[in-house]
């Protein structure tokens, strides 16, 4: 009889090697270009299982290949998805009509795939967060079920009452914690953002120089300026401002992004705004797009050919998934590499889970998150500007799930509970691999440090 302890050890070693292989395959080029940024990323991921989960979407999709998905057919298996839907990827933004909206944010991983991938990823993230807050397994199950039932309820409402484009979680349609997040966002000002990022020098604004800001050489500045000019052509005609608005005042390189965007080259662009008054200048981010994690397991050439580059994919995806996207949203290229351009808005307020400790408070928020997810999936269909998805998504999902959602909710909840357990073990294996120097290209120079 084989030794069970040895079997467990062998399985752990195989999984650790698998995690390393997936991370290297996903990030090899970026790691080689900026190993220091990835050491920082991986150290942040090492902090706890949830941080690892946030930074390892590629591992999640690697695992999705082996997951049975009875609700994904030729229609529901190829809808627009956010791609990295976890509990902290929600917050506020000012939409193109001037309304503060609470919605999904961060579309760097957006692509087309099974609608259940977003739901599975969200439910697993809830299980991880709630476990860290010492919520019981029964409590975690109820939280997951709250999210999933709210999602299905909203999908069915859209199927029975067309008009998903008009649905918004805003100040007059929310209450509780989500309403408070919107109120906090309303109190922010453009001047406050500008004072943080810029200085007035010689009667005009320019960016502050300091930590995280990189001065551009003449050739790079010219390339970035040219790329900005090309970006202007990608703004839809119905979202354009007057020409004065796009006058460039300053461009700098940026460093120091979060877990998901480590190592991606980026620029900040300061433009005039709608008038020459200094208080309405606008700061734009011009960030290199990256390969979307779901795209690695979607072997569909029709979808791959639809996008010019990853910056184009990110911008098109956001426009599809948000009914009223940022009017500054667009894309460009530098040296043949795609960049996505969007406003660094003062009205962005992320949902903060640190003070959400009671399951009752968490449940009320998850109800809103379920409805926001449903709206995101359902607006990106035949009624939107894109042409990849030409069906009515709400009808397709409602038909795939059926009227009795018991099995659907149970199955996805079970998945989330199991995957959270696996992620906690994966986190341990990742930390050991990273500490042991098993991830090539990001080893630190600890041995050369004089202690």
VEXDREN-2710 file (C-alpha; in Angstrom, 1 decimal):
% VEXDREN-2710
k/r/px/py/pz
1/UNK/0.0/0.0/0.0
2/UNK/1.4/3.4/-0.9
3/UNK/2.2/6.0/1.7
4/UNK/-0.7/8.5/2.0
5/UNK/1.6/11.2/3.4
6/UNK/4.0/10.7/0.4
7/UNK/1.0/11.0/-2.0
8/UNK/-0.1/14.2/-0.4
9/UNK/3.4/15.6/-0.6
10/UNK/3.7/14.6/-4.3
11/UNK/0.4/16.2/-5.1
12/UNK/1.5/19.4/-3.4
13/UNK/4.7/19.4/-5.3
14/UNK/2.9/18.9/-8.6
15/UNK/0.4/21.7/-7.8
16/UNK/3.2/24.1/-6.7
17/UNK/5.0/23.4/-10.0
18/UNK/1.7/23.9/-11.9
19/UNK/1.1/27.3/-10.2
20/UNK/4.6/28.4/-11.1
21/UNK/4.2/27.3/-14.7
22/UNK/0.9/29.2/-15.1
23/UNK/2.3/32.4/-13.6
24/UNK/5.4/32.2/-15.8
25/UNK/3.4/31.5/-19.0
26/UNK/1.2/34.5/-18.2
27/UNK/3.7/37.0/-17.1
28/UNK/7.1/35.9/-18.5
29/UNK/7.6/38.9/-20.9
30/UNK/6.5/41.4/-18.3
31/UNK/8.6/39.8/-15.6
32/UNK/11.7/40.0/-17.8
33/UNK/11.0/43.6/-18.7
34/UNK/10.5/44.7/-15.0
35/UNK/11.5/42.0/-12.5
36/UNK/11.4/44.5/-9.6
37/UNK/7.7/45.3/-10.3
38/UNK/6.9/41.6/-10.2
39/UNK/8.8/41.0/-7.0
40/UNK/6.6/43.7/-5.5
41/UNK/3.5/42.2/-7.0
42/UNK/4.3/38.7/-5.7
43/UNK/5.2/40.0/-2.3
44/UNK/1.7/41.7/-2.2
45/UNK/0.2/38.4/-3.4
46/UNK/2.0/36.6/-0.6
47/UNK/0.3/38.7/2.1
48/UNK/-2.8/36.5/2.4
49/UNK/-4.9/34.1/0.2
50/UNK/-7.3/36.8/-1.0
51/UNK/-4.4/38.9/-2.3
52/UNK/-3.0/35.8/-4.0
53/UNK/-6.4/35.2/-5.6
54/UNK/-6.7/38.8/-6.8
55/UNK/-3.3/38.6/-8.5
56/UNK/-3.7/35.1/-10.0
57/UNK/-6.6/35.3/-12.3
58/UNK/-4.5/33.2/-14.8
59/UNK/-4.5/30.3/-12.3
60/UNK/-8.2/30.5/-11.9
61/UNK/-8.8/30.3/-15.6
62/UNK/-6.3/27.5/-15.9
63/UNK/-8.5/25.6/-13.5
64/UNK/-11.7/26.5/-15.3
65/UNK/-10.8/24.2/-18.2
66/UNK/-11.5/21.2/-16.1
67/UNK/-14.7/22.5/-14.5
68/UNK/-18.0/21.1/-15.8
69/UNK/-20.3/24.0/-16.9
70/UNK/-23.7/22.7/-17.8
71/UNK/-25.1/26.2/-18.1
72/UNK/-22.7/27.3/-20.8
73/UNK/-23.9/26.6/-24.3
74/UNK/-23.2/28.1/-27.7
75/UNK/-24.9/31.3/-26.6
76/UNK/-24.2/31.7/-22.8
77/UNK/-20.6/30.4/-23.3
78/UNK/-19.6/33.4/-25.4
79/UNK/-21.0/36.5/-23.7
80/UNK/-19.0/39.6/-22.5
81/UNK/-17.5/39.1/-19.0
82/UNK/-15.5/41.3/-16.7
83/UNK/-13.0/38.5/-16.4
84/UNK/-11.6/39.3/-12.9
85/UNK/-14.8/39.7/-10.9
86/UNK/-13.9/39.6/-7.2
87/UNK/-15.7/41.4/-4.4
88/UNK/-13.4/44.4/-4.4
89/UNK/-13.8/45.2/-8.1
90/UNK/-16.9/47.3/-7.6
91/UNK/-17.2/51.1/-7.0
92/UNK/-18.4/54.4/-8.2
93/UNK/-17.8/56.4/-11.4
94/UNK/-19.3/59.4/-13.1
95/UNK/-21.0/58.2/-16.3
96/UNK/-21.1/60.0/-19.6
97/UNK/-24.5/61.6/-18.7
98/UNK/-23.1/63.1/-15.4
99/UNK/-24.7/60.6/-13.1
100/UNK/-22.8/59.0/-10.2
101/UNK/-23.2/55.2/-10.6
102/UNK/-22.2/52.2/-8.5
103/UNK/-21.0/49.4/-10.8
104/UNK/-18.4/46.9/-11.7
105/UNK/-15.0/48.5/-12.4
106/UNK/-11.6/47.4/-13.7
107/UNK/-11.9/45.9/-17.2
108/UNK/-8.3/44.9/-17.8
109/UNK/-9.2/41.2/-18.0
110/UNK/-12.6/41.6/-19.8
111/UNK/-13.2/39.2/-22.7
112/UNK/-15.9/36.8/-23.9
113/UNK/-16.6/33.5/-22.2
114/UNK/-19.1/31.7/-20.0
115/UNK/-21.2/34.0/-17.8
116/UNK/-20.7/31.5/-15.0
117/UNK/-16.9/32.3/-14.9
118/UNK/-17.7/35.8/-13.5
119/UNK/-20.1/34.3/-11.0
120/UNK/-17.8/31.5/-9.9
121/UNK/-14.9/34.0/-9.4
122/UNK/-17.0/36.4/-7.4
123/UNK/-18.5/33.6/-5.2
124/UNK/-15.0/32.2/-4.4
125/UNK/-13.8/35.7/-3.5
126/UNK/-16.7/36.1/-1.1
127/UNK/-15.9/32.8/0.5
128/UNK/-12.3/33.9/1.0
129/UNK/-13.2/37.3/2.4
130/UNK/-15.9/36.0/4.7
131/UNK/-13.6/33.2/6.0
132/UNK/-11.0/35.9/6.9
133/UNK/-13.8/37.6/8.9
134/UNK/-14.5/34.3/10.8
135/UNK/-18.0/33.8/9.2
136/UNK/-19.2/30.3/9.5
137/UNK/-19.5/27.9/6.5
138/UNK/-23.3/28.2/6.7
139/UNK/-23.0/32.0/6.8
140/UNK/-20.7/31.9/3.8
141/UNK/-23.1/29.7/1.9
142/UNK/-26.0/32.2/2.6
143/UNK/-23.9/35.1/1.4
144/UNK/-23.1/33.3/-1.8
145/UNK/-26.7/32.4/-2.3
146/UNK/-27.8/36.0/-1.7
147/UNK/-25.5/37.2/-4.5
148/UNK/-26.5/34.5/-7.0
149/UNK/-30.3/34.8/-6.4
150/UNK/-30.0/38.6/-6.8
151/UNK/-28.2/38.1/-10.1
152/UNK/-30.8/35.6/-11.4
153/UNK/-33.7/37.8/-10.2
154/UNK/-32.3/40.8/-12.1
155/UNK/-31.6/38.8/-15.2
156/UNK/-35.2/37.5/-15.3
157/UNK/-36.4/41.0/-14.7
158/UNK/-34.5/42.2/-17.8
159/UNK/-35.8/39.3/-19.8
160/UNK/-39.4/40.1/-18.9
161/UNK/-39.1/43.9/-19.0
162/UNK/-36.7/45.2/-21.7
163/UNK/-34.7/48.3/-20.8
164/UNK/-31.4/47.1/-19.2
165/UNK/-29.6/50.1/-20.6
166/UNK/-31.6/52.4/-18.3
167/UNK/-30.9/50.4/-15.1
168/UNK/-28.4/52.1/-12.8
169/UNK/-27.4/51.8/-9.2
170/UNK/-27.3/55.5/-8.3
171/UNK/-28.1/57.8/-5.4
172/UNK/-31.9/57.6/-5.7
173/UNK/-32.0/53.8/-6.3
174/UNK/-29.7/52.5/-3.5
175/UNK/-29.6/52.5/0.3
176/UNK/-27.3/51.3/3.1
177/UNK/-23.6/50.9/2.5
178/UNK/-23.7/51.2/-1.3
179/UNK/-25.6/54.5/-0.9
180/UNK/-23.0/55.7/1.5
181/UNK/-20.2/54.9/-1.0
182/UNK/-22.0/57.0/-3.6
183/UNK/-22.4/59.9/-1.1
184/UNK/-18.7/59.7/-0.3
185/UNK/-17.9/59.9/-4.1
186/UNK/-20.2/62.9/-4.4
187/UNK/-18.2/64.8/-1.9
188/UNK/-15.0/64.5/-3.9
189/UNK/-13.8/67.3/-6.2
190/UNK/-11.7/67.7/-9.3
191/UNK/-9.6/70.4/-7.5
192/UNK/-8.8/68.0/-4.8
193/UNK/-7.4/65.4/-7.3
194/UNK/-5.5/68.1/-9.2
195/UNK/-3.9/69.4/-6.0
196/UNK/-2.7/65.9/-5.2
197/UNK/-1.2/65.2/-8.7
198/UNK/-0.2/68.6/-10.0
199/UNK/1.3/72.0/-9.1
200/UNK/0.6/75.4/-10.6
201/UNK/3.9/76.7/-12.1
202/UNK/4.1/79.9/-14.1
203/UNK/0.3/80.4/-14.1
204/UNK/-0.4/76.9/-15.5
205/UNK/-0.5/73.3/-14.3
206/UNK/2.0/70.6/-14.6
207/UNK/2.5/67.2/-12.9
208/UNK/4.3/66.9/-9.6
209/UNK/7.6/65.1/-9.9
210/UNK/8.4/62.6/-7.2
211/UNK/7.8/59.0/-6.2
212/UNK/6.2/57.0/-9.0
213/UNK/6.6/59.7/-11.6
214/UNK/9.1/59.3/-14.4
215/UNK/10.4/62.2/-16.5
216/UNK/10.4/61.4/-20.2
217/UNK/13.3/61.8/-22.6
218/UNK/12.7/63.7/-25.8
219/UNK/12.1/60.7/-28.0
220/UNK/9.7/59.0/-25.6
221/UNK/7.8/62.2/-25.0
222/UNK/7.4/62.6/-28.8
223/UNK/6.1/59.0/-29.0
224/UNK/3.7/59.5/-26.2
225/UNK/2.4/62.8/-27.6
226/UNK/1.9/61.2/-31.0
227/UNK/0.1/58.3/-29.4
228/UNK/-2.2/60.7/-27.6
229/UNK/-3.1/62.3/-30.9
230/UNK/-3.9/58.9/-32.4
231/UNK/-6.1/58.1/-29.3
232/UNK/-8.3/61.1/-30.0
233/UNK/-9.5/59.4/-33.2
234/UNK/-10.9/56.5/-31.2
235/UNK/-13.3/58.6/-29.1
236/UNK/-16.9/58.0/-30.4
237/UNK/-18.3/61.0/-32.2
238/UNK/-21.2/61.2/-29.7
239/UNK/-18.8/61.5/-26.8
240/UNK/-16.4/64.1/-28.1
241/UNK/-15.9/67.5/-26.4
242/UNK/-14.7/70.7/-28.0
243/UNK/-11.1/70.7/-29.4
244/UNK/-9.9/73.0/-26.5
245/UNK/-10.6/70.1/-24.1
246/UNK/-7.8/67.9/-25.5
247/UNK/-4.9/70.3/-25.5
248/UNK/-2.0/68.6/-23.8
249/UNK/-0.2/70.4/-20.9
250/UNK/2.1/67.8/-19.6
251/UNK/3.0/64.1/-20.0
252/UNK/4.9/61.9/-17.5
253/UNK/5.7/58.2/-17.1
254/UNK/4.0/56.4/-14.2
255/UNK/5.0/53.6/-12.0
256/UNK/3.6/51.8/-9.0
257/UNK/0.3/50.2/-10.0
258/UNK/-1.6/47.6/-7.9
259/UNK/-1.5/43.9/-7.9
260/UNK/-3.2/43.4/-11.3
261/UNK/-1.2/45.9/-13.4
262/UNK/2.4/45.3/-12.2
263/UNK/5.0/46.0/-14.8
264/UNK/2.7/47.5/-17.4
265/UNK/4.2/50.7/-18.9
266/UNK/1.9/53.7/-18.4
267/UNK/1.7/57.5/-18.8
268/UNK/-0.3/60.3/-17.2
269/UNK/-1.5/63.0/-19.5
270/UNK/-2.7/66.4/-18.3
271/UNK/-5.1/68.1/-20.6
272/UNK/-6.9/71.5/-20.7
273/UNK/-10.4/70.5/-19.8
274/UNK/-13.5/72.2/-21.1
275/UNK/-12.3/75.8/-20.4
276/UNK/-8.9/77.5/-19.7
277/UNK/-9.8/77.8/-16.0
278/UNK/-7.2/75.8/-14.0
279/UNK/-9.8/74.0/-11.8
280/UNK/-11.2/71.8/-14.6
281/UNK/-8.0/70.4/-16.1
282/UNK/-8.3/66.6/-16.6
283/UNK/-5.8/63.8/-15.9
284/UNK/-5.8/60.8/-18.2
285/UNK/-4.1/57.5/-17.8
286/UNK/-2.5/55.9/-20.9
287/UNK/-1.7/52.3/-19.8
288/UNK/-0.4/49.4/-21.8
289/UNK/-3.0/46.7/-22.2
290/UNK/-2.2/43.1/-21.3
291/UNK/-3.4/39.7/-22.4
292/UNK/-6.9/39.0/-20.8
293/UNK/-6.7/35.9/-18.5
294/UNK/-10.0/34.4/-20.0
295/UNK/-8.6/34.7/-23.5
296/UNK/-6.0/32.0/-22.7
297/UNK/-8.8/29.3/-22.6
298/UNK/-11.1/30.6/-25.3
299/UNK/-9.8/29.2/-28.6
300/UNK/-12.1/31.3/-30.8
301/UNK/-10.3/33.0/-33.7
302/UNK/-13.3/35.1/-34.5
303/UNK/-13.0/36.8/-31.1
304/UNK/-9.2/37.1/-31.3
305/UNK/-9.4/38.8/-34.7
306/UNK/-12.0/41.3/-33.5
307/UNK/-9.5/43.2/-31.4
308/UNK/-6.6/45.2/-32.9
309/UNK/-4.6/44.9/-29.7
310/UNK/-5.1/44.6/-25.9
311/UNK/-5.7/48.4/-25.5
312/UNK/-8.4/48.2/-28.1
313/UNK/-9.9/45.1/-26.4
314/UNK/-10.0/46.8/-23.0
315/UNK/-11.7/49.9/-24.3
316/UNK/-14.2/48.0/-26.4
317/UNK/-15.0/45.7/-23.5
318/UNK/-15.6/48.5/-21.1
319/UNK/-17.9/50.2/-23.6
320/UNK/-19.8/47.0/-24.0
321/UNK/-20.1/46.2/-20.3
322/UNK/-20.9/49.7/-19.1
323/UNK/-24.0/51.2/-20.7
324/UNK/-22.7/54.8/-20.1
325/UNK/-18.9/54.5/-20.1
326/UNK/-16.3/57.2/-19.4
327/UNK/-16.5/59.7/-22.3
328/UNK/-12.7/59.9/-22.3
329/UNK/-12.3/56.1/-22.9
330/UNK/-10.3/55.2/-26.0
331/UNK/-7.1/53.4/-27.1
332/UNK/-3.9/54.0/-29.0
333/UNK/-0.5/52.4/-29.8
334/UNK/3.1/53.0/-29.0
335/UNK/5.7/51.0/-30.9
336/UNK/3.0/48.6/-32.1
337/UNK/1.8/47.9/-28.5
338/UNK/-1.7/48.7/-27.5
339/UNK/-2.6/51.1/-24.7
340/UNK/-6.0/51.9/-23.1
341/UNK/-6.8/55.6/-22.3
342/UNK/-9.2/56.7/-19.6
343/UNK/-9.8/59.5/-17.1
344/UNK/-8.3/59.4/-13.6
345/UNK/-11.6/60.5/-12.3
346/UNK/-12.0/62.3/-8.9
347/UNK/-15.4/60.6/-8.5
348/UNK/-14.0/57.0/-8.2
349/UNK/-14.8/55.5/-4.8
350/UNK/-14.0/51.8/-4.4
351/UNK/-16.1/49.5/-2.2
352/UNK/-14.1/49.0/1.0
353/UNK/-14.8/45.6/2.7
354/UNK/-12.6/46.3/5.8
355/UNK/-15.5/47.7/7.8
356/UNK/-18.0/45.1/6.5
357/UNK/-17.8/42.7/9.4
358/UNK/-21.4/41.5/10.0
359/UNK/-23.0/39.0/7.6
360/UNK/-26.2/41.0/7.5
361/UNK/-24.3/44.1/6.2
362/UNK/-22.3/41.9/3.7
363/UNK/-25.6/40.3/2.5
364/UNK/-27.2/43.7/1.7
365/UNK/-24.1/44.7/-0.3
366/UNK/-23.9/41.3/-2.2
367/UNK/-27.5/41.8/-3.3
368/UNK/-26.5/45.0/-5.1
369/UNK/-23.4/43.3/-6.5
370/UNK/-25.5/40.5/-7.9
371/UNK/-27.7/43.1/-9.7
372/UNK/-24.8/45.1/-10.9
373/UNK/-23.2/41.9/-12.4
374/UNK/-26.5/41.0/-14.1
375/UNK/-26.8/44.5/-15.6
376/UNK/-23.2/44.3/-16.9
377/UNK/-23.8/40.9/-18.6
378/UNK/-27.1/41.9/-20.1
379/UNK/-26.3/45.3/-21.5
380/UNK/-23.4/43.9/-23.6
381/UNK/-25.6/42.3/-26.2
382/UNK/-27.6/43.0/-29.4
383/UNK/-28.7/46.4/-28.0
384/UNK/-25.1/47.7/-27.5
385/UNK/-22.6/49.2/-30.0
386/UNK/-20.3/46.1/-30.2
387/UNK/-21.0/43.4/-32.8
388/UNK/-19.5/40.3/-31.3
389/UNK/-22.6/39.4/-29.2
390/UNK/-25.8/39.7/-31.3
391/UNK/-28.3/37.9/-29.1
392/UNK/-30.3/39.0/-26.1
393/UNK/-28.1/37.8/-23.2
394/UNK/-30.8/38.0/-20.6
395/UNK/-33.0/35.7/-22.5
396/UNK/-30.2/33.2/-23.2
397/UNK/-29.2/33.1/-19.5
398/UNK/-32.7/32.8/-18.2
399/UNK/-33.4/29.9/-20.6
400/UNK/-30.1/28.2/-19.7
401/UNK/-30.8/28.3/-16.0
402/UNK/-34.6/27.7/-16.2
403/UNK/-37.3/28.7/-13.8
404/UNK/-35.9/26.6/-10.9
405/UNK/-32.6/28.0/-9.9
406/UNK/-32.0/25.6/-7.0
407/UNK/-29.4/23.4/-8.7
408/UNK/-27.6/26.4/-10.3
409/UNK/-27.3/28.2/-6.9
410/UNK/-26.2/25.1/-5.1
411/UNK/-23.6/24.1/-7.7
412/UNK/-22.0/27.5/-7.9
413/UNK/-22.0/28.0/-4.1
414/UNK/-20.4/24.6/-3.7
415/UNK/-17.8/25.5/-6.2
416/UNK/-17.0/28.8/-4.4
417/UNK/-16.6/27.0/-1.1
418/UNK/-14.3/24.4/-2.6
419/UNK/-12.2/26.8/-4.6
420/UNK/-11.7/29.1/-1.6
421/UNK/-10.2/26.1/0.3
422/UNK/-8.0/25.3/-2.7
423/UNK/-6.9/28.9/-2.9
424/UNK/-5.8/29.0/0.7
425/UNK/-3.6/25.9/-0.1
426/UNK/-2.5/27.4/-3.4
427/UNK/-1.4/30.6/-1.5
428/UNK/0.8/28.5/0.8
429/UNK/2.3/26.7/-2.1
430/UNK/2.9/30.0/-4.0
431/UNK/4.6/31.6/-1.0
432/UNK/6.9/28.6/-0.6
433/UNK/7.8/28.6/-4.3
434/UNK/8.5/32.3/-4.3
435/UNK/10.6/32.2/-1.1
436/UNK/12.5/29.2/-2.6
437/UNK/13.4/31.1/-5.7
438/UNK/11.4/28.8/-8.0
439/UNK/9.8/31.6/-10.1
440/UNK/12.5/32.4/-12.7
441/UNK/13.3/36.0/-13.4
442/UNK/12.1/37.6/-10.2
443/UNK/14.6/36.4/-7.6
444/UNK/15.7/39.1/-5.3
445/UNK/19.4/39.9/-4.6
446/UNK/19.1/39.1/-0.9
447/UNK/22.3/37.1/-1.0
448/UNK/24.2/40.3/-1.9
449/UNK/22.7/42.4/0.9
450/UNK/24.9/43.3/3.8
451/UNK/22.8/42.7/6.9
END
